[in-house]
């Protein structure tokens, strides 16, 4: 189950209440910063922009590929650990505006995580250290550390133990375990 907090609304759908939930100028600033970062090829600059202007927790040597789209309303609810790769055109959301409610939830991505291109990460999920998320995955629940997940709906492809066994003789990943 995702860890979100639910806020009911009355009258129009929750998106009609957006500027009661988040200041307009905050959204404008976040949009400008996110759009600039989406197109810059300088990884260090992206991380600096995210830390400085969006108040995100971004680990050392973390790489956000081109076109990554962060939550424009609540990016400060996103944290990413050291040495993680976020693939091309991935979307990371910390909010959901629905008909009768909106929901907010932190997104916690561990260290040494690989997230494939065109993945969507929903609010309130944790992706554990060393996990691998296949390209095109909808991450709708927590991902255990070291596991390989993929698909829509997301499912476990290899457990941590199965993945370690597959890599035992791999010239790159097998040596990393030694």
C-alpha positions as CSV (number, residue, x, y, z in Angstrom):
1,X,0.0,0.0,0.0
2,X,1.3,3.4,-0.9
3,X,1.9,5.9,1.9
4,X,-0.2,8.9,1.1
5,X,-2.3,11.3,3.1
6,X,-5.8,11.9,1.7
7,X,-7.4,15.4,1.7
8,X,-11.1,15.5,0.8
9,X,-12.5,18.4,-1.2
10,X,-16.1,19.6,-1.9
11,X,-17.5,21.3,-4.9
12,X,-15.4,20.9,-8.1
13,X,-12.8,18.2,-8.5
14,X,-9.6,18.6,-6.5
15,X,-7.6,20.2,-9.3
16,X,-10.0,23.1,-9.2
17,X,-8.7,23.6,-5.7
18,X,-5.0,23.4,-6.7
19,X,-4.0,26.9,-5.5
20,X,-5.6,26.4,-2.1
21,X,-3.2,23.4,-1.7
22,X,0.0,24.9,-3.2
23,X,1.0,28.6,-3.8
24,X,0.8,29.7,-7.5
25,X,4.3,31.3,-7.4
26,X,5.8,28.1,-6.0
27,X,4.4,26.2,-8.9
28,X,5.7,28.8,-11.4
29,X,9.2,28.7,-9.9
30,X,9.2,24.9,-9.7
31,X,8.1,24.6,-13.4
32,X,10.8,26.9,-14.6
33,X,13.5,25.0,-12.6
34,X,12.3,21.6,-13.7
35,X,12.0,22.6,-17.4
36,X,15.6,24.0,-17.3
37,X,16.9,20.9,-15.7
38,X,15.0,18.6,-18.1
39,X,17.1,19.9,-21.0
40,X,20.5,20.5,-19.5
41,X,23.1,17.8,-20.2
42,X,25.1,18.8,-17.1
43,X,24.3,16.3,-14.3
44,X,25.9,18.3,-11.5
45,X,23.9,21.3,-12.5
46,X,20.7,19.4,-12.4
47,X,21.4,18.1,-8.9
48,X,22.3,21.6,-7.8
49,X,19.1,23.0,-9.2
50,X,17.0,20.3,-7.5
51,X,18.7,20.7,-4.1
52,X,18.9,24.5,-4.2
53,X,15.5,25.6,-5.7
54,X,13.3,22.5,-5.2
55,X,14.6,21.5,-1.7
56,X,14.9,17.9,-2.9
57,X,17.3,15.4,-1.2
58,X,19.6,14.3,-4.0
59,X,22.5,12.0,-3.3
60,X,26.1,12.3,-4.5
61,X,26.8,11.1,-8.1
62,X,23.0,10.6,-8.8
63,X,22.2,11.0,-12.5
64,X,18.9,12.3,-13.8
65,X,18.7,11.7,-17.6
66,X,17.3,14.1,-20.1
67,X,13.5,14.9,-19.9
68,X,13.0,13.5,-16.4
69,X,9.8,15.2,-15.1
70,X,9.6,15.8,-11.4
71,X,6.4,16.6,-9.4
72,X,5.9,20.3,-10.1
73,X,3.7,20.9,-7.0
74,X,5.6,19.1,-4.3
75,X,9.2,18.2,-5.4
76,X,10.4,18.6,-1.9
77,X,8.7,15.3,-1.1
78,X,11.1,13.4,-3.4
79,X,14.4,12.0,-2.2
80,X,17.0,10.1,-4.2
81,X,20.0,8.3,-2.7
82,X,23.7,8.2,-3.9
83,X,24.8,6.8,-7.2
84,X,21.3,6.3,-8.6
85,X,20.3,6.6,-12.2
86,X,16.9,7.9,-13.2
87,X,16.2,7.1,-16.9
88,X,15.1,9.2,-19.8
89,X,11.6,10.7,-19.6
90,X,10.8,9.2,-16.2
91,X,8.0,10.9,-14.2
92,X,8.1,11.1,-10.4
93,X,4.9,12.2,-8.7
94,X,4.4,13.2,-5.1
95,X,0.7,14.2,-5.5
96,X,-2.5,12.9,-7.1
97,X,-5.4,15.2,-7.8
98,X,-8.6,13.1,-8.0
99,X,-12.3,13.9,-8.2
100,X,-13.3,14.1,-4.5
101,X,-9.8,14.3,-2.9
102,X,-6.2,14.9,-3.4
103,X,-3.4,12.8,-2.0
104,X,0.2,13.6,-1.1
105,X,3.0,11.1,-0.4
106,X,6.8,11.1,-0.2
107,X,8.8,9.2,-2.8
108,X,11.9,7.7,-1.5
109,X,14.4,6.2,-3.9
110,X,17.4,4.5,-2.4
111,X,21.1,4.4,-3.3
112,X,22.5,2.5,-6.2
113,X,19.0,2.2,-7.8
114,X,18.5,1.9,-11.6
115,X,15.3,3.3,-13.0
116,X,14.7,2.6,-16.7
117,X,13.4,5.1,-19.2
118,X,9.7,6.1,-19.4
119,X,8.9,4.9,-15.9
120,X,6.2,6.5,-13.8
121,X,6.6,6.6,-10.1
122,X,3.4,7.3,-8.1
123,X,3.3,9.1,-4.7
124,X,3.9,7.3,-1.5
125,X,6.3,4.6,-2.7
126,X,9.8,3.6,-1.5
127,X,12.3,2.0,-3.9
128,X,14.9,0.2,-1.9
129,X,18.7,0.3,-2.2
130,X,20.1,-1.5,-5.2
131,X,16.7,-2.1,-6.9
132,X,16.3,-2.2,-10.6
133,X,13.1,-0.9,-12.3
134,X,12.7,-1.9,-15.9
135,X,11.9,0.7,-18.6
136,X,8.2,1.6,-19.0
137,X,7.2,0.4,-15.5
138,X,4.4,1.9,-13.5
139,X,5.7,1.9,-9.9
140,X,2.5,1.7,-7.8
141,X,3.8,0.1,-4.7
142,X,7.1,-0.3,-2.7
143,X,10.1,-2.0,-4.3
144,X,12.2,-4.2,-2.0
145,X,15.9,-3.6,-1.9
146,X,17.9,-5.4,-4.5
147,X,14.9,-6.6,-6.5
148,X,14.3,-6.3,-10.2
149,X,10.8,-5.2,-11.1
150,X,9.0,-4.2,-14.3
151,X,5.7,-4.0,-16.2
152,X,2.3,-2.5,-15.9
153,X,1.1,-3.6,-13.5
154,X,4.5,-3.8,-11.9
155,X,5.6,-7.2,-10.7
156,X,8.8,-8.7,-9.3
157,X,10.9,-10.2,-12.1
158,X,13.8,-11.4,-9.9
159,X,14.2,-11.3,-6.1
160,X,17.4,-10.0,-4.6
161,X,18.6,-13.6,-4.2
162,X,17.7,-14.7,-7.7
163,X,19.4,-11.6,-9.2
164,X,22.6,-12.3,-7.2
165,X,22.6,-15.9,-8.4
166,X,22.2,-14.8,-12.0
167,X,25.1,-12.4,-11.6
168,X,27.5,-14.8,-9.7
169,X,29.6,-15.4,-12.8
170,X,29.0,-12.0,-14.6
171,X,32.3,-10.3,-15.4
172,X,31.0,-6.9,-14.3
173,X,28.3,-7.4,-11.6
174,X,29.8,-10.6,-10.2
175,X,33.1,-8.9,-9.5
176,X,31.2,-6.0,-7.8
177,X,30.1,-8.5,-5.1
178,X,33.6,-9.8,-4.5
